[in-house]
Amino acid sequence: MSEAKGIHAGRMLALALAGLLVAAGVPAASLKDPTRPPEARPAKAQKAARAPLRWRLGSTLVSPQRRAAVINGRVVGVGETINGARVVEILPAKVRLRRKGRDITLVLLKQDIKRPSRPGSGKP
């Protein structure tokens, strides 16, 4: 079958299918175009659909020179902000955040806590 005949046959099939749907009483407005992009939702609906703010503590680094934490995959220090919360304190196994006057404490799971190395040993 030539390409032109194949296109013609495809159009004929589409028209026949549309005719069957009309005969069956299916309104054209109820059919969805699968190639149409999704409709944009108003800003209020988008805000309501957002998941609640969450923070996941991945690790902490506490040394005499520096204190840092990995929260939601991002390295932050004391005083920095992440997802609307300010980092107040970084300890070896937990981090304290403050958001809207409320303190939030993130704690490392016991399996995630590594023992500090002994000074000069080079071994954990």
C-alpha positions as CSV (number, residue, x, y, z in Angstrom):
1,M,0.0,0.0,0.0
2,S,1.4,3.4,-0.9
3,E,1.9,6.1,1.7
4,A,-0.9,8.3,0.3
5,K,-3.4,5.4,0.5
6,G,-2.3,4.7,4.1
7,I,-2.9,8.3,5.1
8,H,-6.3,8.2,3.3
9,A,-7.2,5.0,5.1
10,G,-6.2,6.5,8.5
11,R,-8.4,9.5,7.9
12,M,-11.3,7.4,6.8
13,L,-11.0,5.3,10.0
14,A,-10.9,8.4,12.1
15,L,-14.0,9.8,10.4
16,A,-15.8,6.4,10.8
17,L,-14.9,6.4,14.5
18,A,-16.1,9.9,15.0
19,G,-19.4,9.0,13.2
20,L,-19.9,6.0,15.6
21,L,-19.3,8.2,18.6
22,V,-21.8,10.8,17.4
23,A,-24.4,8.1,16.6
24,A,-23.9,6.7,20.1
25,G,-24.7,10.1,21.6
26,V,-21.2,11.0,22.9
27,P,-20.9,14.8,22.9
28,A,-17.7,16.0,21.2
29,A,-16.9,18.3,24.1
30,S,-16.4,15.3,26.4
31,L,-13.7,13.9,24.2
32,K,-10.2,14.9,25.3
33,D,-7.3,15.6,22.9
34,P,-4.4,13.5,24.1
35,T,-1.9,16.0,22.5
36,R,-3.2,19.0,24.3
37,P,-0.9,20.3,27.1
38,P,-2.4,20.3,30.6
39,E,-4.2,23.4,31.6
40,A,-2.5,25.8,34.0
41,R,-4.0,26.0,37.4
42,P,-4.5,29.3,39.2
43,A,-1.8,30.3,41.7
44,K,-4.1,29.6,44.7
45,A,-4.7,26.1,43.6
46,Q,-1.0,25.5,43.0
47,K,-0.2,26.7,46.6
48,A,-2.8,24.5,48.1
49,A,-1.6,21.5,46.1
50,R,2.0,21.8,47.4
51,A,3.2,19.3,49.9
52,P,3.9,20.5,53.5
53,L,7.4,21.8,54.1
54,R,9.8,19.0,55.1
55,W,13.4,18.8,56.0
56,R,15.6,15.8,55.9
57,L,18.9,15.8,57.7
58,G,21.5,13.9,55.7
59,S,24.7,14.6,57.7
60,T,26.5,17.0,59.9
61,L,30.0,18.3,60.1
62,V,31.1,19.7,63.5
63,S,34.7,20.8,63.9
64,P,36.5,23.6,65.7
65,Q,36.7,25.5,62.4
66,R,33.3,24.8,60.9
67,R,29.8,23.6,61.5
68,A,27.7,22.5,58.5
69,A,24.8,20.3,57.7
70,V,23.3,18.6,54.7
71,I,19.6,19.2,54.6
72,N,17.5,18.1,51.6
73,G,20.8,17.5,49.8
74,R,22.0,21.1,50.3
75,V,25.0,22.1,52.5
76,V,24.0,24.9,55.0
77,G,25.6,26.6,57.9
78,V,24.3,28.4,61.0
79,G,22.3,31.5,60.0
80,E,21.4,30.2,56.5
81,T,17.8,29.6,55.4
82,I,16.4,26.4,53.8
83,N,12.7,26.0,52.8
84,G,11.7,29.0,54.9
85,A,13.5,27.9,58.1
86,R,16.7,29.5,59.5
87,V,19.4,27.2,60.8
88,V,19.9,28.0,64.5
89,E,22.3,25.3,65.7
90,I,24.3,22.4,64.3
91,L,25.3,19.6,66.7
92,P,27.0,16.2,65.8
93,A,23.6,14.3,65.6
94,K,21.0,17.0,65.2
95,V,20.2,20.4,63.7
96,R,17.8,23.0,65.1
97,L,15.8,25.2,62.7
98,R,13.5,28.1,63.5
99,R,10.5,28.9,61.3
100,K,7.8,31.5,62.2
101,G,9.0,31.5,65.8
102,R,8.8,27.8,66.1
103,D,11.8,25.5,66.7
104,I,12.2,22.4,64.6
105,T,14.7,19.7,65.5
106,L,16.1,17.4,62.8
107,V,17.8,14.3,64.2
108,L,20.1,11.8,62.4
109,L,18.9,8.3,62.5
110,K,21.2,6.1,64.6
111,Q,22.3,4.1,61.6
112,D,23.5,7.4,60.0
113,I,25.7,8.5,62.9
114,K,29.4,7.7,62.5
115,R,31.8,7.6,65.4
116,P,34.3,10.6,65.5
117,S,37.8,9.6,64.6
118,R,40.5,9.5,67.2
119,P,42.9,12.4,66.9
120,G,46.0,11.3,64.9
121,S,44.9,7.7,64.3
122,G,43.6,8.2,60.7
123,K,41.0,5.5,61.4
124,P,37.3,5.9,62.2
